Amino acid sequence: MSRISFDGRVAAVTGAGRGIGRAYAVLLAQLGAKVVVNDLGGSSTGVGANAAPANRVVDGIRAAGGTAIANFSDVSTVEGGQSVVDAAVGEFGRIDILINNAGNMVWAGLPDIDLANLEAHLDVHVKGSFNTVRAAWPHMVEQGYGRIVLTTSIGMFGLADNLGYATSKASMIGMARSMTAAAGKQNIRINVIGPNAMTRLANKPASSAPADGAPADTSSTSAAATGDAPADAAPPTSAPLTEGFRAVPDLSAAAVAPMVAYLAHEECAVSGEVYLAGGGRFARLFVGVTEGYLNPDPAKVDVDDVAANWAAIQDETGYYVPSNPLDWSTHFLGHFYE
């Protein structure tokens, strides 16, 4: 039996009808949490709706002796985000944990990507996270307790053919750091997970333009979407995101869930941090700043000065990790106060 327990805690997990979100919801329920399983039930591109995925996860949790309810709201809307929180508070009386996992993916990069593609990703990943946190925040403040997990992706390192997704996922870091600053000394912790698992969102469609003009995704009609295949199954017409993933024997969603469960637990005291999980490895990711080059007389700085000292600017030796803007300013501009 695990030492980590969520007895008495209420969790809401968005995008929990399949894949990674399902793994989170199931593990939290196994550890004693009451869980709101939110999932619109659409395709990986965000098309359609289907109550079956969320209901199926709830049925599985209940069959195993856990407690869960389903919610089918679209978190990209203000009303949808509020609905998730209202479901938790209405059914269980509180909300302690919010895991924002809902996502979509429509592959496109420059020069072909258009504004609609970018907005489609921002709506789900960014607005979806904002809407649910904004709805849950007053409850967590009143309780004096809350754990929030946002979701980023290794895509933030750059995806030539998925600009909208990568942009949206990178924004989660700034969101979490800003929420952490807003939480102050309240017992509300906000962290970010970068999961690595082979689910349907990690698979690039084999074709980007089906004959009928619909988005290149078959998951809404595939066995994975209808319940005839495991929840983590990828659509049959897709190919792995990278060749590197092909060689990894176990990138299961279940291998990511323990990190998220710990971030959601009262024992976890950190906030505003980013963690990666997958294939049995867990690590912290951070933004560092090099010592760089300092010209003590800013009035004498010119482009030649920058060019001549480029190696020092790039040198990672002695980098530091600022905890907030003031910390960065104290270090970066500290020479003014010496």
GUKOL-954174 format. One record per residue: x, y, z of N, C-alpha, C in turn; residue number from 1. Coordinates in steps of 0.05 Angstrom, whole numbers, padded with zeros to 5 digits. Layout:
N
[atom [X,Y,Z],[X,Y,Z],[X,Y,Z],NUM]
...
This chain:
338
[atom [00017,-00024,00000],[00000,00000,00000],[00018,00025,00000],1]
[atom [00011,00044,-00017],[00027,00068,-00019],[00026,00086,00006],2]
[atom [00049,00098,00012],[00050,00117,00034],[00035,00143,00026],3]
[atom [00035,00149,00000],[00021,00173,-00009],[-00009,00167,-00011],4]
[atom [-00024,00183,00003],[-00053,00179,00003],[-00068,00205,-00004],5]
[atom [-00090,00202,-00017],[-00107,00225,-00024],[-00134,00223,-00011],6]
[atom [-00136,00208,00010],[-00161,00205,00025],[-00171,00232,00033],7]
[atom [-00197,00237,00027],[-00209,00263,00034],[-00204,00285,00013],8]
[atom [-00188,00280,-00007],[-00183,00300,-00027],[-00201,00296,-00052],9]
[atom [-00206,00319,-00065],[-00223,00319,-00089],[-00206,00329,-00112],10]
[atom [-00205,00314,-00133],[-00189,00322,-00157],[-00206,00324,-00182],11]
[atom [-00199,00343,-00199],[-00211,00345,-00225],[-00189,00342,-00246],12]
[atom [-00193,00325,-00265],[-00173,00320,-00286],[-00186,00326,-00313],13]
[atom [-00176,00345,-00328],[-00187,00350,-00354],[-00174,00332,-00375],14]
[atom [-00188,00326,-00396],[-00178,00308,-00417],[-00172,00281,-00406],15]
[atom [-00189,00271,-00388],[-00183,00246,-00373],[-00197,00222,-00384],16]
[atom [-00208,00224,-00408],[-00223,00202,-00420],[-00205,00181,-00433],17]
[atom [-00180,00189,-00439],[-00162,00172,-00453],[-00133,00178,-00444],18]
[atom [-00115,00161,-00453],[-00086,00167,-00451],[-00076,00175,-00424],19]
[atom [-00060,00197,-00424],[-00047,00206,-00400],[-00067,00216,-00379],20]
[atom [-00087,00230,-00388],[-00107,00240,-00368],[-00121,00217,-00354],21]
[atom [-00127,00197,-00369],[-00139,00173,-00357],[-00121,00161,-00336],22]
[atom [-00095,00159,-00342],[-00076,00148,-00323],[-00075,00164,-00298],23]
[atom [-00076,00191,-00300],[-00076,00208,-00277],[-00101,00202,-00260],24]
[atom [-00124,00202,-00273],[-00149,00199,-00258],[-00150,00172,-00244],25]
[atom [-00142,00151,-00258],[-00143,00124,-00246],[-00124,00122,-00222],26]
[atom [-00100,00133,-00224],[-00081,00131,-00202],[-00091,00147,-00178],27]
[atom [-00100,00171,-00182],[-00110,00187,-00160],[-00133,00173,-00146],28]
[atom [-00151,00161,-00161],[-00173,00146,-00149],[-00163,00122,-00133],29]
[atom [-00143,00108,-00145],[-00132,00085,-00130],[-00120,00094,-00104],30]
[atom [-00110,00119,-00103],[-00097,00129,-00078],[-00116,00143,-00060],31]
[atom [-00142,00142,-00067],[-00162,00151,-00048],[-00177,00177,-00055],32]
[atom [-00169,00190,-00077],[-00182,00215,-00084],[-00209,00210,-00096],33]
[atom [-00227,00229,-00092],[-00252,00230,-00108],[-00246,00246,-00133],34]
[atom [-00254,00235,-00156],[-00244,00247,-00181],[-00267,00255,-00200],35]
[atom [-00264,00279,-00211],[-00281,00288,-00233],[-00266,00282,-00258],36]
[atom [-00277,00265,-00275],[-00264,00257,-00300],[-00276,00274,-00322],37]
[atom [-00262,00295,-00330],[-00272,00312,-00351],[-00260,00304,-00378],38]
[atom [-00278,00302,-00398],[-00269,00298,-00426],[-00291,00304,-00445],39]
[atom [-00285,00322,-00464],[-00305,00328,-00484],[-00310,00304,-00503],40]
[atom [-00290,00288,-00506],[-00293,00264,-00522],[-00289,00268,-00551],41]
[atom [-00276,00289,-00560],[-00272,00294,-00588],[-00247,00280,-00599],42]
[atom [-00241,00285,-00624],[-00217,00274,-00636],[-00192,00289,-00626],43]
[atom [-00169,00279,-00633],[-00145,00292,-00623],[-00141,00319,-00635],44]
[atom [-00155,00325,-00657],[-00154,00352,-00669],[-00174,00371,-00657],45]
[atom [-00191,00360,-00639],[-00211,00377,-00625],[-00238,00377,-00638],46]
[atom [-00243,00358,-00656],[-00268,00357,-00670],[-00287,00337,-00657],47]
[atom [-00313,00345,-00654],[-00333,00326,-00644],[-00335,00325,-00614],48]
[atom [-00354,00309,-00605],[-00358,00304,-00576],[-00369,00276,-00572],49]
[atom [-00362,00264,-00550],[-00371,00237,-00545],[-00368,00231,-00515],50]
[atom [-00390,00224,-00502],[-00390,00220,-00473],[-00377,00193,-00465],51]
[atom [-00373,00175,-00484],[-00364,00148,-00478],[-00337,00148,-00464],52]
[atom [-00317,00162,-00473],[-00290,00160,-00460],[-00291,00167,-00430],53]
[atom [-00303,00189,-00423],[-00304,00197,-00395],[-00321,00177,-00379],54]
[atom [-00343,00168,-00390],[-00360,00149,-00376],[-00346,00123,-00372],55]
[atom [-00330,00115,-00391],[-00316,00089,-00389],[-00295,00090,-00367],56]
[atom [-00281,00113,-00364],[-00261,00116,-00343],[-00275,00116,-00316],57]
[atom [-00297,00130,-00314],[-00312,00130,-00288],[-00321,00102,-00281],58]
[atom [-00332,00088,-00300],[-00341,00060,-00295],[-00318,00043,-00285],59]
[atom [-00294,00046,-00297],[-00271,00031,-00288],[-00263,00037,-00260],60]
[atom [-00263,00063,-00253],[-00255,00072,-00226],[-00275,00061,-00206],61]
[atom [-00300,00063,-00212],[-00321,00053,-00193],[-00319,00023,-00190],62]
[atom [-00314,00009,-00212],[-00312,-00020,-00211],[-00289,-00029,-00193],63]
[atom [-00268,-00012,-00192],[-00245,-00019,-00175],[-00248,-00009,-00146],64]
[atom [-00272,00002,-00140],[-00277,00011,-00113],[-00272,00040,-00108],65]
[atom [-00266,00056,-00129],[-00261,00084,-00126],[-00286,00101,-00130],66]
[atom [-00282,00127,-00127],[-00304,00146,-00129],[-00298,00166,-00151],67]
[atom [-00317,00168,-00170],[-00312,00186,-00193],[-00339,00194,-00206],68]
[atom [-00339,00217,-00218],[-00362,00226,-00234],[-00351,00236,-00261],69]
[atom [-00367,00236,-00281],[-00359,00246,-00307],[-00369,00274,-00312],70]
[atom [-00353,00288,-00328],[-00360,00315,-00337],[-00352,00318,-00366],71]
[atom [-00369,00329,-00383],[-00364,00329,-00412],[-00360,00357,-00423],72]
[atom [-00353,00376,-00405],[-00352,00404,-00413],[-00328,00410,-00431],73]
[atom [-00331,00431,-00447],[-00309,00441,-00464],[-00294,00462,-00448],74]
[atom [-00271,00456,-00439],[-00256,00475,-00421],[-00245,00499,-00436],75]
[atom [-00247,00499,-00463],[-00237,00522,-00477],[-00256,00546,-00474],76]
[atom [-00280,00541,-00462],[-00299,00562,-00457],[-00299,00569,-00427],77]
[atom [-00307,00593,-00420],[-00308,00601,-00392],[-00329,00583,-00378],78]
[atom [-00351,00579,-00391],[-00372,00562,-00379],[-00363,00534,-00375],79]
[atom [-00347,00523,-00393],[-00337,00496,-00391],[-00318,00493,-00368],80]
[atom [-00300,00512,-00365],[-00281,00511,-00342],[-00296,00513,-00316],81]
[atom [-00316,00530,-00314],[-00332,00533,-00290],[-00347,00507,-00284],82]
[atom [-00356,00494,-00305],[-00372,00470,-00301],[-00356,00448,-00288],83]
[atom [-00330,00446,-00295],[-00313,00425,-00283],[-00311,00429,-00253],84]
[atom [-00306,00454,-00245],[-00303,00461,-00217],[-00329,00458,-00203],85]
[atom [-00351,00467,-00215],[-00377,00464,-00203],[-00385,00435,-00198],86]
[atom [-00376,00418,-00217],[-00382,00389,-00214],[-00368,00378,-00189],87]
[atom [-00344,00386,-00185],[-00329,00376,-00161],[-00341,00387,-00135],88]
[atom [-00346,00413,-00134],[-00357,00425,-00110],[-00385,00416,-00105],89]
[atom [-00401,00413,-00126],[-00429,00405,-00123],[-00432,00376,-00114],90]
[atom [-00414,00359,-00124],[-00416,00330,-00117],[-00401,00323,-00091],91]
[atom [-00378,00336,-00088],[-00360,00328,-00066],[-00355,00349,-00045],92]
[atom [-00364,00374,-00050],[-00362,00395,-00030],[-00337,00412,-00031],93]
[atom [-00318,00406,-00048],[-00293,00420,-00049],[-00277,00413,-00074],94]
[atom [-00256,00427,-00080],[-00237,00419,-00101],[-00209,00425,-00090],95]
[atom [-00194,00404,-00087],[-00166,00406,-00077],[-00145,00405,-00098],96]
[atom [-00151,00391,-00119],[-00131,00385,-00140],[-00143,00390,-00168],97]
[atom [-00128,00405,-00184],[-00137,00410,-00212],[-00114,00403,-00230],98]
[atom [-00118,00383,-00247],[-00098,00375,-00267],[-00108,00382,-00295],99]
[atom [-00095,00402,-00307],[-00102,00410,-00334],[-00087,00394,-00354],100]
[atom [-00100,00375,-00366],[-00088,00357,-00385],[-00101,00358,-00412],101]
[atom [-00124,00369,-00414],[-00139,00370,-00440],[-00122,00383,-00462],102]
[atom [-00122,00371,-00485],[-00106,00383,-00507],[-00116,00374,-00534],103]
[atom [-00106,00388,-00554],[-00111,00381,-00582],[-00086,00385,-00598],104]
[atom [-00085,00374,-00622],[-00061,00377,-00638],[-00069,00376,-00668],105]
[atom [-00063,00398,-00682],[-00068,00400,-00711],[-00042,00408,-00723],106]
[atom [-00029,00389,-00736],[-00001,00393,-00746],[00000,00414,-00768],107]
[atom [00017,00434,-00764],[00022,00454,-00785],[00045,00472,-00776],108]
[atom [00062,00479,-00795],[00084,00497,-00789],[00087,00518,-00811],109]
[atom [00106,00535,-00809],[00110,00555,-00829],[00121,00541,-00855],110]
[atom [00112,00551,-00878],[00095,00574,-00883],[00065,00568,-00884],111]
[atom [00057,00544,-00879],[00029,00536,-00884],[00010,00542,-00862],112]
[atom [00020,00544,-00837],[00002,00549,-00814],[-00013,00575,-00817],113]
[atom [-00038,00575,-00808],[-00054,00600,-00809],[-00062,00607,-00780],114]
[atom [-00075,00630,-00778],[-00083,00640,-00751],[-00103,00621,-00738],115]
[atom [-00120,00609,-00754],[-00140,00590,-00743],[-00127,00567,-00729],116]
[atom [-00105,00557,-00740],[-00091,00535,-00727],[-00079,00544,-00700],117]
[atom [-00066,00567,-00700],[-00055,00577,-00675],[-00077,00581,-00654],118]
[atom [-00099,00593,-00662],[-00121,00598,-00643],[-00134,00572,-00633],119]
[atom [-00135,00552,-00650],[-00146,00526,-00641],[-00130,00515,-00618],120]
[atom [-00103,00517,-00619],[-00086,00508,-00598],[-00088,00525,-00573],121]
[atom [-00088,00551,-00577],[-00090,00570,-00554],[-00116,00566,-00539],122]
[atom [-00138,00561,-00554],[-00164,00557,-00542],[-00164,00535,-00521],123]
[atom [-00152,00512,-00529],[-00153,00488,-00511],[-00131,00489,-00490],124]
[atom [-00107,00492,-00499],[-00084,00490,-00481],[-00082,00514,-00462],125]
[atom [-00084,00538,-00473],[-00080,00562,-00457],[-00106,00571,-00443],126]
[atom [-00127,00576,-00460],[-00152,00584,-00448],[-00164,00562,-00431],127]
[atom [-00161,00537,-00439],[-00172,00515,-00423],[-00160,00514,-00395],128]
[atom [-00134,00518,-00394],[-00121,00518,-00368],[-00129,00543,-00352],129]
[atom [-00129,00566,-00365],[-00137,00591,-00351],[-00166,00589,-00340],130]
[atom [-00184,00579,-00357],[-00212,00578,-00348],[-00217,00561,-00324],131]
[atom [-00204,00538,-00323],[-00209,00520,-00300],[-00195,00531,-00275],132]
[atom [-00171,00541,-00278],[-00157,00552,-00254],[-00172,00576,-00243],133]
[atom [-00181,00593,-00261],[-00195,00617,-00252],[-00220,00609,-00236],134]
[atom [-00233,00588,-00245],[-00258,00579,-00231],[-00251,00565,-00204],135]
[atom [-00229,00551,-00203],[-00221,00537,-00179],[-00208,00554,-00158],136]
[atom [-00196,00576,-00167],[-00179,00592,-00149],[-00194,00602,-00124],137]
[atom [-00218,00614,-00126],[-00231,00624,-00102],[-00236,00602,-00081],138]
[atom [-00242,00578,-00091],[-00247,00555,-00072],[-00221,00548,-00058],139]
[atom [-00199,00547,-00073],[-00173,00540,-00061],[-00164,00561,-00041],140]
[atom [-00169,00586,-00047],[-00162,00608,-00029],[-00178,00605,-00003],141]
[atom [-00204,00601,-00006],[-00221,00598,00018],[-00213,00574,00035],142]
[atom [-00206,00552,00022],[-00197,00528,00036],[-00170,00531,00048],143]
[atom [-00154,00549,00037],[-00126,00551,00045],[-00110,00528,00035],144]
[atom [-00118,00517,00013],[-00104,00493,00002],[-00111,00489,-00027],145]
[atom [-00091,00482,-00043],[-00097,00474,-00071],[-00071,00464,-00084],146]
[atom [-00075,00446,-00103],[-00053,00436,-00119],[-00062,00437,-00148],147]
[atom [-00046,00450,-00165],[-00053,00454,-00193],[-00030,00444,-00210],148]
[atom [-00036,00428,-00230],[-00015,00418,-00249],[-00023,00427,-00277],149]
[atom [-00006,00441,-00290],[-00010,00449,-00318],[00008,00430,-00335],150]
[atom [00002,00430,-00361],[00016,00411,-00379],[00032,00425,-00401],151]
[atom [00057,00421,-00402],[00074,00431,-00424],[00082,00407,-00441],152]
[atom [00101,00410,-00457],[00110,00388,-00475],[00139,00393,-00484],153]
[atom [00152,00371,-00491],[00179,00374,-00502],[00178,00389,-00528],154]
[atom [00153,00392,-00539],[00150,00408,-00563],[00158,00437,-00560],155]
[atom [00160,00446,-00535],[00169,00474,-00530],[00198,00478,-00539],156]
[atom [00213,00456,-00542],[00240,00459,-00552],[00240,00465,-00582],157]
[atom [00217,00463,-00595],[00215,00471,-00623],[00205,00448,-00640],158]
[atom [00183,00453,-00655],[00172,00434,-00674],[00167,00448,-00700],159]
[atom [00182,00441,-00720],[00181,00455,-00746],[00153,00453,-00758],160]
[atom [00140,00431,-00754],[00114,00427,-00766],[00090,00427,-00747],161]
[atom [00094,00439,-00723],[00073,00440,-00704],[00076,00465,-00687],162]
[atom [00077,00488,-00700],[00083,00513,-00687],[00062,00521,-00666],163]
[atom [00036,00517,-00673],[00015,00525,-00654],[00015,00510,-00628],164]
[atom [00020,00484,-00630],[00021,00467,-00607],[00045,00474,-00589],165]
[atom [00068,00477,-00602],[00093,00483,-00587],[00090,00510,-00573],166]
[atom [00079,00530,-00586],[00075,00556,-00575],[00057,00555,-00550],167]
[atom [00035,00541,-00553],[00016,00539,-00531],[00028,00525,-00507],168]
[atom [00043,00504,-00512],[00054,00489,-00490],[00076,00505,-00475],169]
[atom [00092,00520,-00490],[00113,00536,-00478],[00101,00557,-00459],170]
[atom [00077,00566,-00465],[00064,00587,-00449],[00057,00578,-00421],171]
[atom [00055,00552,-00417],[00047,00542,-00391],[00067,00549,-00369],172]
[atom [00092,00552,-00377],[00113,00558,-00357],[00108,00586,-00346],173]
[atom [00104,00606,-00363],[00098,00633,-00354],[00072,00634,-00338],174]
[atom [00052,00618,-00346],[00027,00618,-00331],[00031,00607,-00303],175]
[atom [00045,00585,-00301],[00050,00573,-00274],[00066,00591,-00256],176]
[atom [00086,00604,-00267],[00103,00622,-00251],[00086,00646,-00241],177]
[atom [00069,00656,-00259],[00052,00679,-00251],[00031,00671,-00230],178]
[atom [00020,00648,-00233],[00001,00638,-00213],[00014,00633,-00186],179]
[atom [00039,00623,-00187],[00054,00619,-00163],[00059,00646,-00148],180]
[atom [00065,00666,-00164],[00069,00693,-00152],[00043,00703,-00139],181]
[atom [00021,00698,-00153],[-00005,00706,-00142],[-00013,00691,-00117],182]
[atom [-00005,00666,-00115],[-00012,00650,-00092],[00003,00659,-00067],183]
[atom [00027,00670,-00071],[00042,00680,-00048],[00047,00659,-00027],184]
[atom [00040,00665,-00002],[00045,00647,00020],[00021,00628,00025],185]
[atom [00001,00630,00009],[-00022,00612,00012],[-00013,00584,00004],186]
[atom [-00025,00564,00015],[-00017,00536,00010],[-00029,00526,-00016],187]
[atom [-00024,00541,-00037],[-00032,00534,-00064],[-00007,00531,-00081],188]
[atom [-00003,00507,-00092],[00021,00502,-00107],[00013,00497,-00137],189]
[atom [00029,00509,-00154],[00023,00506,-00183],[00049,00497,-00197],190]
[atom [00048,00474,-00209],[00072,00463,-00223],[00064,00454,-00251],191]
[atom [00084,00447,-00267],[00080,00440,-00295],[00093,00413,-00300],192]
[atom [00078,00396,-00315],[00088,00370,-00323],[00093,00369,-00353],193]
[atom [00115,00358,-00361],[00120,00353,-00389],[00120,00323,-00393],194]
[atom [00097,00311,-00400],[00095,00282,-00402],[00107,00271,-00428],195]
[atom [00119,00248,-00426],[00129,00234,-00450],[00116,00207,-00451],196]
[atom [00097,00204,-00468],[00083,00178,-00471],[00072,00176,-00499],197]
[atom [00070,00152,-00509],[00060,00147,-00536],[00029,00144,-00535],198]
[atom [00015,00167,-00537],[-00014,00167,-00539],[-00022,00178,-00566],199]
[atom [-00047,00181,-00571],[-00056,00190,-00597],[-00046,00218,-00604],200]
[atom [-00042,00235,-00584],[-00032,00262,-00589],[-00003,00262,-00596],201]
[atom [00012,00241,-00590],[00040,00239,-00596],[00045,00227,-00624],202]
[atom [00024,00223,-00638],[00026,00210,-00665],[00018,00230,-00686],203]
[atom [00036,00233,-00706],[00031,00251,-00728],[00014,00237,-00750],204]
[atom [-00008,00249,-00758],[-00024,00236,-00779],[-00008,00231,-00804],205]
[atom [-00013,00208,-00817],[00001,00201,-00841],[-00005,00220,-00864],206]
[atom [-00029,00231,-00863],[-00038,00249,-00884],[-00049,00274,-00871],207]
[atom [-00042,00298,-00882],[-00052,00323,-00870],[-00076,00333,-00884],208]
[atom [-00085,00320,-00906],[-00108,00330,-00920],[-00125,00308,-00931],209]
[atom [-00143,00296,-00915],[-00161,00275,-00924],[-00178,00285,-00947],210]
[atom [-00188,00266,-00963],[-00203,00273,-00987],[-00228,00290,-00980],211]
[atom [-00240,00285,-00957],[-00265,00299,-00951],[-00260,00327,-00938],212]
[atom [-00234,00334,-00935],[-00228,00360,-00924],[-00228,00362,-00894],213]
[atom [-00235,00340,-00881],[-00236,00340,-00852],[-00207,00339,-00841],214]
[atom [-00204,00347,-00815],[-00177,00345,-00803],[-00166,00317,-00805],215]
[atom [-00140,00315,-00807],[-00127,00289,-00811],[-00126,00274,-00785],216]
[atom [-00148,00262,-00776],[-00149,00247,-00751],[-00172,00228,-00752],217]
[atom [-00166,00203,-00747],[-00188,00183,-00748],[-00196,00173,-00721],218]
[atom [-00185,00186,-00700],[-00190,00175,-00673],[-00219,00177,-00664],219]
[atom [-00234,00195,-00675],[-00262,00198,-00666],[-00279,00174,-00676],220]
[atom [-00269,00159,-00696],[-00283,00136,-00705],[-00267,00110,-00702],221]
[atom [-00243,00113,-00691],[-00226,00089,-00688],[-00234,00073,-00664],222]
[atom [-00222,00049,-00661],[-00227,00032,-00638],[-00218,00046,-00613],223]
[atom [-00197,00062,-00614],[-00187,00076,-00590],[-00207,00095,-00580],224]
[atom [-00223,00107,-00598],[-00242,00127,-00589],[-00268,00115,-00580],225]
[atom [-00276,00093,-00592],[-00302,00081,-00586],[-00302,00061,-00564],226]
[atom [-00278,00054,-00554],[-00276,00036,-00531],[-00269,00008,-00538],227]
[atom [-00264,00002,-00563],[-00258,-00025,-00571],[-00228,-00032,-00569],228]
[atom [-00212,-00012,-00561],[-00183,-00016,-00558],[-00174,-00002,-00532],229]
[atom [-00150,-00009,-00522],[-00141,00004,-00498],[-00141,00035,-00500],230]
[atom [-00145,00048,-00478],[-00148,00077,-00477],[-00124,00091,-00489],231]
[atom [-00100,00079,-00487],[-00076,00092,-00497],[-00071,00086,-00526],232]
[atom [-00088,00071,-00539],[-00082,00063,-00567],[-00081,00086,-00585],233]
[atom [-00062,00086,-00604],[-00060,00108,-00624],[-00077,00101,-00648],234]
[atom [-00088,00122,-00662],[-00103,00117,-00686],[-00087,00101,-00706],235]
[atom [-00100,00083,-00721],[-00085,00065,-00739],[-00072,00078,-00762],236]
[atom [-00081,00103,-00769],[-00069,00116,-00793],[-00047,00135,-00786],237]
[atom [-00037,00134,-00761],[-00017,00153,-00753],[00011,00140,-00750],238]
[atom [00031,00156,-00750],[00059,00146,-00747],[00072,00161,-00724],239]
[atom [00091,00148,-00710],[00104,00160,-00687],[00116,00187,-00694],240]
[atom [00115,00205,-00674],[00125,00232,-00677],[00155,00233,-00685],241]
[atom [00171,00216,-00673],[00199,00216,-00680],[00209,00187,-00682],242]
[atom [00230,00183,-00697],[00242,00157,-00698],[00253,00148,-00671],243]
[atom [00262,00168,-00655],[00272,00162,-00628],[00251,00149,-00611],244]
[atom [00227,00157,-00613],[00205,00145,-00597],[00201,00115,-00605],245]
[atom [00206,00109,-00630],[00202,00081,-00639],[00218,00061,-00623],246]
[atom [00243,00070,-00616],[00261,00051,-00603],[00257,00049,-00573],247]
[atom [00239,00065,-00561],[00234,00064,-00533],[00213,00043,-00527],248]
[atom [00220,00022,-00511],[00201,00000,-00507],[00177,00006,-00491],249]
[atom [00179,00026,-00472],[00156,00031,-00455],[00153,00061,-00450],250]
[atom [00137,00074,-00466],[00130,00102,-00461],[00100,00103,-00455],251]
[atom [00092,00088,-00434],[00064,00087,-00427],[00056,00111,-00411],252]
[atom [00030,00117,-00412],[00019,00138,-00396],[00022,00132,-00366],253]
[atom [00020,00107,-00359],[00021,00099,-00331],[00048,00106,-00318],254]
[atom [00069,00108,-00335],[00096,00114,-00325],[00099,00144,-00319],255]
[atom [00080,00160,-00329],[00081,00189,-00324],[00065,00196,-00298],256]
[atom [00044,00181,-00293],[00025,00188,-00272],[00037,00191,-00244],257]
[atom [00057,00175,-00236],[00067,00179,-00209],[00078,00207,-00204],258]
[atom [00092,00219,-00223],[00102,00246,-00219],[00079,00266,-00215],259]
[atom [00059,00263,-00231],[00036,00282,-00229],[00022,00278,-00203],260]
[atom [00019,00253,-00194],[00007,00248,-00168],[00022,00261,-00146],261]
[atom [00049,00260,-00147],[00065,00273,-00126],[00062,00303,-00127],262]
[atom [00061,00315,-00151],[00057,00344,-00153],[00030,00352,-00142],263]
[atom [00011,00334,-00143],[-00016,00339,-00134],[-00020,00334,-00104],264]
[atom [00001,00324,-00091],[-00001,00316,-00063],[00006,00338,-00044],265]
[atom [-00005,00337,-00020],[00001,00358,00000],[00030,00358,00008],266]
[atom [00044,00336,00005],[00072,00334,00013],[00090,00350,-00006],267]
[atom [00081,00355,-00030],[00097,00370,-00049],[00096,00400,-00043],268]
[atom [00119,00411,-00035],[00120,00439,-00026],[00129,00458,-00048],269]
[atom [00139,00448,-00070],[00150,00466,-00091],[00127,00479,-00107],270]
[atom [00133,00501,-00120],[00113,00514,-00137],[00127,00530,-00159],271]
[atom [00114,00531,-00182],[00125,00546,-00204],[00147,00531,-00219],272]
[atom [00149,00505,-00215],[00171,00489,-00227],[00160,00472,-00250],273]
[atom [00178,00462,-00266],[00172,00445,-00289],[00186,00419,-00287],274]
[atom [00171,00397,-00291],[00183,00370,-00289],[00176,00354,-00313],275]
[atom [00194,00337,-00321],[00191,00319,-00343],[00188,00290,-00333],276]
[atom [00172,00274,-00346],[00168,00247,-00337],[00162,00229,-00362],277]
[atom [00174,00205,-00361],[00168,00186,-00383],[00188,00164,-00384],278]
[atom [00179,00140,-00389],[00197,00117,-00393],[00213,00110,-00368],279]
[atom [00203,00118,-00344],[00216,00112,-00320],[00236,00134,-00310],280]
[atom [00239,00155,-00326],[00257,00177,-00317],[00241,00201,-00309],281]
[atom [00250,00214,-00288],[00237,00238,-00278],[00258,00260,-00274],282]
[atom [00252,00284,-00282],[00273,00305,-00280],[00260,00333,-00279],283]
[atom [00275,00351,-00268],[00267,00379,-00267],[00278,00394,-00291],284]
[atom [00262,00411,-00304],[00270,00428,-00325],[00269,00456,-00315],285]
[atom [00289,00472,-00322],[00290,00500,-00312],[00300,00519,-00333],286]
[atom [00295,00544,-00329],[00305,00566,-00346],[00328,00578,-00332],287]
[atom [00351,00577,-00345],[00376,00588,-00334],[00386,00612,-00349],288]
[atom [00401,00629,-00336],[00412,00653,-00349],[00443,00652,-00346],289]
[atom [00457,00656,-00368],[00486,00656,-00366],[00496,00681,-00352],290]
[atom [00521,00680,-00342],[00533,00703,-00330],[00537,00725,-00352],291]
[atom [00543,00715,-00376],[00545,00734,-00398],[00569,00752,-00398],292]
[atom [00566,00774,-00412],[00588,00794,-00413],[00577,00820,-00402],293]
[atom [00593,00834,-00387],[00585,00859,-00375],[00604,00881,-00383],294]
[atom [00594,00902,-00396],[00608,00926,-00401],[00599,00946,-00379],295]
[atom [00617,00953,-00361],[00609,00970,-00339],[00600,00998,-00347],296]
[atom [00604,01006,-00372],[00595,01032,-00381],[00575,01028,-00404],297]
[atom [00549,01026,-00398],[00529,01021,-00419],[00530,01041,-00441],298]
[atom [00539,01065,-00436],[00540,01086,-00456],[00560,01079,-00479],299]
[atom [00578,01061,-00473],[00599,01054,-00493],[00593,01028,-00507],300]
[atom [00570,01017,-00502],[00563,00991,-00515],[00554,00996,-00544],301]
[atom [00565,00981,-00562],[00556,00982,-00590],[00555,00953,-00601],302]
[atom [00547,00950,-00626],[00544,00924,-00638],[00570,00909,-00640],303]
[atom [00592,00923,-00644],[00618,00911,-00645],[00626,00899,-00617],304]
[atom [00617,00913,-00596],[00622,00903,-00569],[00608,00876,-00565],305]
[atom [00583,00875,-00574],[00567,00850,-00571],[00581,00828,-00587],306]
[atom [00588,00834,-00612],[00600,00813,-00629],[00626,00803,-00618],307]
[atom [00642,00821,-00607],[00669,00813,-00597],[00667,00796,-00572],308]
[atom [00644,00798,-00558],[00641,00783,-00533],[00619,00761,-00534],309]
[atom [00614,00753,-00559],[00593,00733,-00563],[00598,00707,-00548],310]
[atom [00622,00698,-00547],[00629,00673,-00534],[00622,00675,-00504],311]
[atom [00628,00697,-00492],[00621,00701,-00463],[00591,00701,-00458],312]
[atom [00577,00714,-00477],[00548,00715,-00475],[00536,00687,-00476],313]
[atom [00547,00670,-00493],[00537,00643,-00497],[00547,00623,-00475],314]
[atom [00568,00629,-00462],[00581,00610,-00443],[00562,00603,-00420],315]
[atom [00557,00577,-00417],[00538,00568,-00396],[00552,00564,-00369],316]
[atom [00578,00568,-00368],[00592,00564,-00342],[00581,00584,-00322],317]
[atom [00573,00575,-00299],[00564,00592,-00277],[00537,00604,-00281],318]
[atom [00520,00591,-00298],[00493,00601,-00302],[00477,00601,-00275],319]
[atom [00456,00617,-00275],[00439,00618,-00251],[00410,00614,-00259],320]
[atom [00394,00606,-00240],[00366,00601,-00245],[00349,00620,-00228],321]
[atom [00339,00642,-00241],[00323,00661,-00225],[00296,00650,-00217],322]
[atom [00288,00656,-00192],[00263,00646,-00182],[00239,00664,-00188],323]
[atom [00245,00689,-00195],[00224,00708,-00201],[00237,00732,-00215],324]
[atom [00221,00751,-00225],[00233,00774,-00239],[00252,00791,-00221],325]
[atom [00245,00794,-00195],[00262,00809,-00177],[00289,00795,-00174],326]
[atom [00288,00769,-00171],[00313,00754,-00168],[00330,00757,-00193],327]
[atom [00318,00756,-00216],[00333,00760,-00241],[00345,00788,-00242],328]
[atom [00329,00808,-00235],[00338,00836,-00236],[00361,00840,-00217],329]
[atom [00359,00829,-00193],[00380,00832,-00173],[00407,00822,-00184],330]
[atom [00406,00800,-00198],[00430,00787,-00209],[00439,00802,-00235],331]
[atom [00421,00805,-00253],[00428,00815,-00280],[00437,00844,-00279],332]
[atom [00424,00860,-00262],[00429,00888,-00260],[00443,00895,-00233],333]
[atom [00453,00875,-00220],[00465,00879,-00194],[00489,00898,-00194],334]
[atom [00503,00900,-00216],[00527,00917,-00217],[00520,00947,-00212],335]
[atom [00494,00954,-00216],[00486,00982,-00211],[00485,00988,-00182],336]
[atom [00484,00967,-00166],[00480,00971,-00137],[00505,00964,-00120],337]
[atom [00526,00957,-00134],[00551,00950,-00120],[00566,00975,-00110],338]
